[in-house]
Amino acid sequence: MSVSQSSLPTKTIPELFDGMADLFDSYSGTMDSVERPFSKWLHENLPGGRRALDIGCGAGRYTTMLADLYEEVSGVDPAPNMIEIAKRDRSRSNVTYQVNDALSMTPAKDGVFDLVFAFSCVLHMAKPPVILPHLANLVAPGGALVIFDPERPADHGEPNWQVNYAFRLARMAYEITGQVEVSVNVLRGFTHRCWLEISERTVPFNGEEFRREYSAVLPGVTFEENIFPGFLTAYWMKPLN
């Protein structure tokens, strides 16, 4: 079986995420056993400060984690349905959510942040030479830019790679949680027609490409491995002067 999305009308990436917003939130919310050590890593490694920006925040799962660490957190995403879920289910007194695009934000209009955090979204925004300097410009001196992006599967582009990828993630979810319903939710999410279209149009880097591209734009960036399954991590500190 081959997966074809040629019958889908052309939509933007935010529109495609909006088309699976509830399902996306459902399966991402079932991975608590993964997120517990991830939350611990955030608590132990993120810089101190007052303001944090969760760019491409989706339905706000990680925005609320940041709200435990910072006085003021902004969750920003260009997908309105995602922001609606975040406002409905993950409101906090120190969190504001808004529909906005990363490239529309500027220090003059939005200020700078002690942390700019991005999970599984930078690859959808623009090429590294465009998006990374823009995000770095939003970081306050001494603050950090922390990016988690998915690693390209080794069989990417081969016949049925999307289906195979979905089943691998579903198996991993079951092995991590021991819950069949979690595995089913993951499988439903990664075989959804909107996700299939997204994964055709946005190709992640492999590890070598990720390190090369990010190092070329962000001098001094460091890389972490195995913080979140299937993801690559870049950590950049902005100089004080």
Secondary structure in CASP SS format (residue, H / E / C, confidence):
PFRMAT SS
TARGET T0000
AUTHOR 0000-0000-0000
METHOD secondary structure of the structure
MODEL  1
M C 1.00
S C 1.00
V C 1.00
S C 1.00
Q C 1.00
S C 1.00
S C 1.00
L C 1.00
P C 1.00
T C 1.00
K C 1.00
T C 1.00
I H 1.00
P H 1.00
E H 1.00
L H 1.00
F H 1.00
D H 1.00
G C 1.00
M C 1.00
A H 1.00
D H 1.00
L H 1.00
F H 1.00
D H 1.00
S H 1.00
Y H 1.00
S H 1.00
G C 1.00
T C 1.00
M C 1.00
D H 1.00
S H 1.00
V H 1.00
E H 1.00
R H 1.00
P H 1.00
F H 1.00
S H 1.00
K H 1.00
W H 1.00
L H 1.00
H H 1.00
E H 1.00
N H 1.00
L C 1.00
P C 1.00
G C 1.00
G C 1.00
R C 1.00
R E 1.00
A E 1.00
L E 1.00
D E 1.00
I E 1.00
G C 1.00
C C 1.00
G C 1.00
A C 1.00
G C 1.00
R H 1.00
Y H 1.00
T H 1.00
T H 1.00
M H 1.00
L H 1.00
A H 1.00
D C 1.00
L C 1.00
Y C 1.00
E C 1.00
E E 1.00
V E 1.00
S E 1.00
G E 1.00
V E 1.00
D E 1.00
P C 1.00
A C 1.00
P H 1.00
N H 1.00
M H 1.00
I H 1.00
E H 1.00
I H 1.00
A H 1.00
K H 1.00
R H 1.00
D H 1.00
R C 1.00
S C 1.00
R C 1.00
S C 1.00
N C 1.00
V E 1.00
T E 1.00
Y E 1.00
Q E 1.00
V E 1.00
N C 1.00
D C 1.00
A H 1.00
L H 1.00
S H 1.00
M C 1.00
T C 1.00
P H 1.00
A H 1.00
K H 1.00
D H 1.00
G C 1.00
V C 1.00
F E 1.00
D E 1.00
L E 1.00
V E 1.00
F E 1.00
A E 1.00
F E 1.00
S C 1.00
C C 1.00
V H 1.00
L H 1.00
H H 1.00
M H 1.00
A C 1.00
K C 1.00
P H 1.00
P H 1.00
V H 1.00
I H 1.00
L H 1.00
P H 1.00
H H 1.00
L H 1.00
A H 1.00
N H 1.00
L C 1.00
V E 1.00
A E 1.00
P E 1.00
G E 1.00
G E 1.00
A E 1.00
L E 1.00
V E 1.00
I E 1.00
F E 1.00
D E 1.00
P E 1.00
E C 1.00
R C 1.00
P C 1.00
A C 1.00
D C 1.00
H C 1.00
G C 1.00
E C 1.00
P C 1.00
N C 1.00
W H 1.00
Q H 1.00
V H 1.00
N H 1.00
Y H 1.00
A H 1.00
F H 1.00
R H 1.00
L H 1.00
A H 1.00
R H 1.00
M H 1.00
A H 1.00
Y H 1.00
E H 1.00
I H 1.00
T H 1.00
G C 1.00
Q C 1.00
V H 1.00
E H 1.00
V H 1.00
S H 1.00
V H 1.00
N H 1.00
V H 1.00
L H 1.00
R H 1.00
G H 1.00
F H 1.00
T C 1.00
H C 1.00
R H 1.00
C H 1.00
W H 1.00
L H 1.00
E H 1.00
I H 1.00
S H 1.00
E H 1.00
R H 1.00
T C 1.00
V C 1.00
P C 1.00
F C 1.00
N C 1.00
G H 1.00
E H 1.00
E H 1.00
F H 1.00
R H 1.00
R H 1.00
E H 1.00
Y H 1.00
S H 1.00
A H 1.00
V H 1.00
L C 1.00
P C 1.00
G C 1.00
V C 1.00
T E 1.00
F E 1.00
E E 1.00
E C 1.00
N C 1.00
I C 1.00
F C 1.00
P C 1.00
G C 1.00
F E 1.00
L E 1.00
T E 1.00
A E 1.00
Y E 1.00
W E 1.00
M E 1.00
K C 1.00
P C 1.00
L C 1.00
N C 1.00
END
